[in-house]
Amino acid sequence: MDILPAVGLFIGSLIANTLSSLAGGGAGLLQLPLLIFLGLPFSMALATHKVASVALGIGAAAKHLRAGNLAPLSAIYVILAGATGVIAGAHLILFVPGPFAEAALGGFIIFLGLYSRTQKSLGQEANPKNRHLTGLVIGCVGLSAIGLLNGSLTAGTGLFVTLFLIRWFGYDYKQAVAMTLVCVGLFWNGLGGLTLGLAGGDIHWPWLPVLLAGSALGGYLGAHLAHKGSNRLIKTVFEVVTFGVGIKLLLGVWL
């Protein structure tokens, strides 16, 4: 890669992953279109983005583990609950036309942002609930469904996980964002990228070092800002990113 595109790729990845780390999802809003703009076909760009996003989880995990924002058993539950859906979705995207699904996803993500905006107290304080067996089983079904979207679509599914953890399990925004970044960024995206690569979505290895550096640094920086900031700040960034991701997905279909 020439130096100018490499610098642009690093800066784009850094910005995308910092915002994603602070909001709890949405790195694909900038990173995936940037890869396509620089010449990668969609399937290769998606697989490369998924693998690079693993570094987002590593960078965020390093900060959140030090800050004590993660519950290991809960993280394992979220990882395993979505794993089957991620694998199925990564196979599905290679055979299913994307425009309709992306338009529906865009509309629903905008709805998430509007819902969060109208619920002023949402995620401001932890309120543990549905931690019993029935609640965990229903939660597993919900996370598996989101995992299917994560494996098959381009951006924004981390935002689903963040809001799901807040609404169903009663996490506050800081806890939910930390859980999403580690479970989705590190494990779900890594599993999805590996599955895409094995199923025929080639990974563009020469660009990965630059993407991994931007993702890891952005993940750490966003996690640092999330730890220092308030739940109100994180909620606001979440809403801004949901509107941005949703509008981007809709415009990508219509234009």
N, C-alpha and C positions, 0 to 999 in steps of 0.2 A: 504494500500500500504506500502511495506517495505521502509525504509529510503533511500536506495541507488537508487531504481527506481524513488522514489519521487523527489530526488535531480536532477537526470538526466532529468526527465520530466520538472521540473521547469527551468533548464538551457536551455534545447531545446526550450521550449516555450518562454523564455525571448529573446533568440537570434532571433528566427523566427519572433517574433512580433516587436522587435526593427527594424529589417531590413524592415519589412512590413510597419511599421509606417513611416520610412524614405523614402521608395520608392513609397508608395501608393498602396500596395498590395503584395501578395505572401506569407502570413504567412503559408499557407498549404504546402509550399515547404518542410519544416522541421517538422511541428507539426503533420500533418496527418500521414506521414509515421512512425513517432515516436510512435504514438498511436497504429498503426497496429503492429509495431515491438514488443511493450509491450504486445500484445495479444488480442487487440480488433478486432472483425470482421469489415469489411469495412463499412457497413451501420451504425453500432454503433459508429465507429471512426469518420465518417463524421458528424453525428448528434452532437457528443460531441465536435468536433472541431468547428462547427458552433456556438454552444452556448458559448464556451470559447472565441471565437473571439469577442463577444459582449464587453468583458472587454478591448480588444484592442481599440475599439471605445470610451469607457469611458475614458481610460487613455489618448488617443490622444485628445479627445474633451476637457478635462480639461485644457490641455496646449494651444490648438489652440483658445479656447474661450478667455482665458486670453490674448493671443497675438493679438486678433482681426482679425484672419485669416478667419473667417467664416461669410457668409451672410445668416442669418436665413431663409429668404424667398427662396433663391436659394436652400438651404439644404432641405427644405420641398418639393420643386419641385422634386429634385433628388430622395428623399425617395419615394414619391408617384408614380413617373414615373416608378420605377423599381419593386414596390411591387407585382403587379400582376404576372410579369414574375418570380419573386422569388418563389412565392407560386406554380405556375405551374411547375417550374423546380424541386422543392423539391418533388412533387408527381411523376414526370416523372422519376427521377433517380432510383426509386424503381422498375421500370418495364423495363428499357432500358439497354441493355449491355453497359458497359462503355468503353472498350478498344479503339474502333474506335473513339468515341467522344473525348477521352482524347488525342489520337494521333493527331487528327485534331486541338484540342485546343493547344497542345504543339507546333505544327508547326506555328500556327497563333501567339502565344505569342512571339516566336522567331522573327517572322516578325515584331512585334511591336517594339522589341528591336532594330532590324536592321534599321527600319524606323526612330526611334528616333535618332539613332547614325548618320545617314546620314543627318539629319536635324539639323544643328549646332545651329540655332537660336530658335529652337522649345521650347516654354514654358519659355523662358528667361525673357520675359516681358509680362505683361498682355495686351491683345488686344481685348477688349469686342466686340463680334459679335453674330449674330443670336439670339438676345434677344427679337425679335419681335414675333408676334403670330405664324407665319408660322415656324420660326426657333424653337420655343418652342415645337410645335407639332411634328416636325421631330425629335427633340431631345428626346422627350418623347418616340417615337417609338424605337429609338436607345437604350435608357436606359432600356426600357422594354425587348428588345432582350438580353442585357447584364444581366439583372436580371434573365432571363430564364437560362442562363449559370451559374450564381451565385448559383441558387437554385439546379442545377442538377450536377455540376461538382466540383472537389475537390479543385483546387487552381488556382490563377492567375487572376480571373475575376475582382478583384479590379484594376489590372493593365489596363484592358480594360477601366474602368470608368475614371481612371486618364488621359489616353491619349485622350479619347473621349471628356472630359471636356476641354482639352487644344486645340484640333483641332476644335471642333465644336463651343464652346462658348468663346474661346480665353482666358482661364485662364492661368496664369503662373504656373510653377510646384508647388510652395509653396501653392497657392490657391487650385489647383486641388487635391494635396495630402491631404490637410486638409479636403476638401469636401468629398473625397473618404473614408477616415478613419472614419469619423463620420457617413456618410450616409450608406456606405456599411458595415463597421465594426460593428457599433452599431445597425443599424436598419435592413438592408437587412439580415445580418448573423443571427441576433436574430430571425427574422421572418422565415428564412429558417430552423434554428435549431428547432424552435417550430413546424413548419409544418412537418418536418421529424419525430419528436418525436410522433406527433399525428397520422401520417400516417404509423407508424410501424418501424421507425428507432430508436431503443432505445438509450437513452442517458445514459452514464456511470457516474452516479452522484458521486460515491466516489472519482473520479479523478478530478472533476471539481474545488475544492478549489485550488489545486496546479496549474492547468491550468489558472484559473482566475487570480491568483496572478502574474504568469509569463506574461500573456497577458496584464494586466493593467499596470504593471511596464514597460514592453517593449513598449507599446503604448505611454506612457508618455515620456520615454527616447528617442524614435525615433522622436516624435513630437518636443521635445526640440532640438535635433540635426538638424532637418529640419528648425526650426525657426532660429537657430543660423547660419546655413550654407547658402550657396548661391544656386540659382536655378541651376547653373552649377553642383554643387555637387549632388543635388537631381536627376538631369537628369542622371548623371553617375551611381548613385546607382540604379535608375530605370532600366537602361539598363542592369546592371549586374544581377539584380534580374530576369528580363524577360528572359535572356539567361539561368539562373539557373533553373527557373521554367519550361521553355519550354523543356530543355534537360531532366530534371527529368521526365516529363510526357511522353516523347518519349521513354526513357529507360525503364520506368515502363511497357510499352506495349510490347517492343521488347525482354526484358530479362525475 
